[in-house]
Amino acid sequence: MFALACLGALGWFIGVEHRATRPLIPLRLFTHRAVLAASVVMFASGGAMSSAFYFMTLQLQRVEERSPLQTGVLFLPLSVATLLAGVLSSTVQRRLGGAGAVRLGTALSALGLAATAVLFALRLPGVAAGAAALFGGGIAFILAGSAHLATAHLAEKDAGFASGMIATSQHFGAVIVLACCVWLSATAAPAGPGPPHYVVGLIGAAGACLAAFAGTFLVPRVDSTDPSAASQ
């Protein structure tokens, strides 16, 4: 009953917004391909981020038996790579464009998480922490590139809503994708006293990055910063 009431309220709100001359939420942006692409990318990559940090922490502390301090130190390569890639992100966007930067970021993130999962499975946590730096660099390109992707084709009055839309997508993805990866990890866990299969969760996060990579192809081919392209 509560779910039906929520759906009814949502339908009423959409109807009001559709008829309003100055709507709170410009519904036309939900059909804008660049904004949709950025939202898909942030949904999937946001889930990958939350899943990666969750499963790497559990793997290091519960399986590798590292202390919280040691775990923090092993996260340093990822953090430093994210910082350095953030500095380079504007240069990458100028050379590859917004979509190209996001594709590079999602590819690096998927590769980094897959390599991290394999190295954890081989019980090489130190090397796995180094491989996670690829994921950190990819995340920086995704975050910067997605914002540019969503707003470059819009008028100034719509840019704020587009930014909020991709931020909301990231938060939704962090919950939904993480829940799916936890389910995968729990399903793959042995029935007996064996170690948990946290690497399966990391592989699921790598799959989410591949989904984000596929989402970049929703971007329209025309690369124009003219606000009139917002209707495309």
Secondary structure by P-SEA (a helix, b strand, c coil): caaaaaaaaaaaaaaaaaacccccccccccccaaaaaaaaaaaaaaaaaaaaaaaaaaaacccccccaaaaaaaaaaaaaaaaaaaaaaaaaaaaccaaaaaaaaaaaaaaaaaaaaaaaaacaaaaaaaaaaaaaaaaaaaaaaaaaaacccccccaaaaaaaaaaaaaaaaacaaaaaaaaaaaaaccccccccaaaaaaaaaaaaaaaaaaaaaccccccccccccccc
